[in-house]
């Protein structure tokens, strides 16, 4: 279903005077995602992706191109993070979007004034450095795909793959915000403690079962006060945007450590996000009804149920996993498409995740990151983790080079992509969420020297 936020900025016929934006599969003028970038030799600043370029918000503001609430939003984006802009809420984002669309439109009444400034306003994206768009205070990773929960459960608990609480409560764990990194950052294979089924005792060393998790990331805009939950009907107003998220997982470390308190070192070594914040406004045409629950599934408790959210709270976003090895790249082979899923497969809406997260009084803050959890469909080519694709390592993936994979080797590179497509609207994308695995650092043995107290 279409949301009430669909307007002229989504018109498929709209074109930009930035020629590379026209028919761009990620960043046409209908998208206008927000990010933090550094032009060559300059400091980090707010920008907007438009085709193969980045529109410099700071430079545009200095030239008086924004007015009113949009100008306030741009001022809030000056300083190396977008936290203050996101905290302004949806009205400021919409005002900025409307003025950006007008400035960049091929039919803009100000085109003759703006186009001569193009060399100061636009930067070639490939020449710029992207940064984390916000200062992340907290990161919570949910488990919102029932297909993923069932698939994992069949591997680790064949007799009871789905725990009894799953259909009643959105489950999650609190992740480590300090190790969230922007796309392109190397993924250092983690060391950790593992214990195989035939091992007499645990050992410490590099993870041998390094995995991916294909997720949507959710950026929080306006927060809530401690002790004041966000009602389900208002939860969508607290979403500032979306990104791609790969929550890399060391399955062997995770398997040994997770009982009874859940993930720890198997998850906290790095999580990768795509650099652009795709706003709820840009995604308005791609909102759809939440998938119907099975007839015998329980109805969520009232604090998790809102009819509008059930009708428009899901997103029709297609997700892809691309994979390459050192051998593949050396031979000039293209990355292999491992999976193609859809965010509509989530069992819980993002609004339900936010309502539950705050239901006990927890306060969310601008720039907090939520992960949807691994997004998997029901078909073999829609799975969001190697653990599922290889059935726990029992069915290796065959590659054109003759190599096989069950989990990731050093030198392997994984790229996530996502696009929202709908007849009558321009396709928009999220950009890349990419990481290459590099070897673990050497494990240092304990020093034999005894340090004496100066006292």
Beta strands, then each sheet from edge to edge (+ up, - down):
strand 1: 34-38
strand 2: 45-50
strand 3: 53-56
strand 4: 122-124
strand 5: 129-131
strand 6: 139-142
strand 7: 172-174
strand 8: 180-182
strand 9: 187-188
strand 10: 191-194
strand 11: 203-206
strand 12: 210-211
strand 13: 214-220
strand 14: 239-246
strand 15: 249-250
strand 16: 271-273
strand 17: 287-288
strand 18: 314-315
strand 19: 318-324
strand 20: 336-342
strand 21: 369-371
strand 22: 397-398
strand 23: 404-405
strand 24: 413-420
strand 25: 428-429
strand 26: 433-438
sheet 1: 4+ 3- 2+ 1- 5+
sheet 2: 7+ 6- 21- 13+ 14- 16+ 8+
sheet 3: 9+ 26+ 24- 19+ 20-
sheet 4: 9+ 26+ 24- 25+
sheet 5: 10+ 11-
sheet 6: 12+ 15-
sheet 7: 17+ 18-
sheet 8: 22+ 23-
end
